[in-house]
Amino acid sequence: KAFLLQAEEQFSQMDFEAAGVLYEAAILSSKRHKFLNEEALANELAGYFYLDTGKKMKSIHYFSQAFQKYTEWGALAKA
């Protein structure tokens, strides 16, 4: 959770390089600890980050991962 909060903070401060690194750290940390809900959310927010910074193809990857993780978690309404 800490990585994700830090990523959002860096994004809001327009430090896009740091934000990208922190989103990836959030995804990897949640994956390592098997927190599907946090992995799904981190992928979703990374998707919005890349969409907002003009990296549409990269955002599609993260949104796809978010969809997959929400589905695995059973959050079908969110997926």
N, C-alpha and C positions, 0 to 999 in steps of 0.2 A: 504494500500500500504506500509505503514511503516514497518509493521510486516514482509511482504514478502521480502522487501529489507534487513531487518535485518537478516532474515533467510538465504538469499543467501550469505550475508557477513559472517555469522558464518559458513556456509557450506564451503565457500572458505578458511576460516581460520582453517578448520578441527575441529571445535567445534561442533561435531555432536549432542551432547545432547541438547545444546542450539538451534541449527538449527531445530531439530525436534519439540521442544516446540514452536518455532516461526512460523514454517509452520502451525502447528495446530491453533495457535492464528490468523494467517492470514486467514485461512479458516473460522474459527468461526466468526471473525469480518466481513468478506465480506458477510457471510450468514446472520448475524444479520442485516446488512444494506441493504440486498437484492441486492447486486452488483454481478449479475450472472457472468459477464465477469471476475471479479477479483477472484471470487470463483473458476471458471474453471481454471484460470491460476495458482492459488495457489495449487490446487489439482494436476495439471500437473507437476509443479515444485517439489512438494512433492514426486510425483511418481518417478521422475528422481533422487531425493535425496536418496530415499530408494533403488532404483535399484543400484545406484552407491555405496551405503554402504552395499550391499550384502543382502538386505532384500526384496527378489523378491516377496514374497507373499504380503507383505505390499504395495509394489509399484503397484501391480496389482489392489489393492483396490483403491488407489488414482488415477490411470489412468482411472479406470472405472467411478469414480466420476467425473473426468474431462470431459470424454466423455459425460456423462449425462448432465452436466452443459453447455457444449458447445452446445449440441443439444437443450436444453431448451432456450438458448440465441438466437438460430437461426444461429449459426456459423457452418453450416453443412460442409463447406470445411475444417475447423479446426478439427471438430470431426472425 
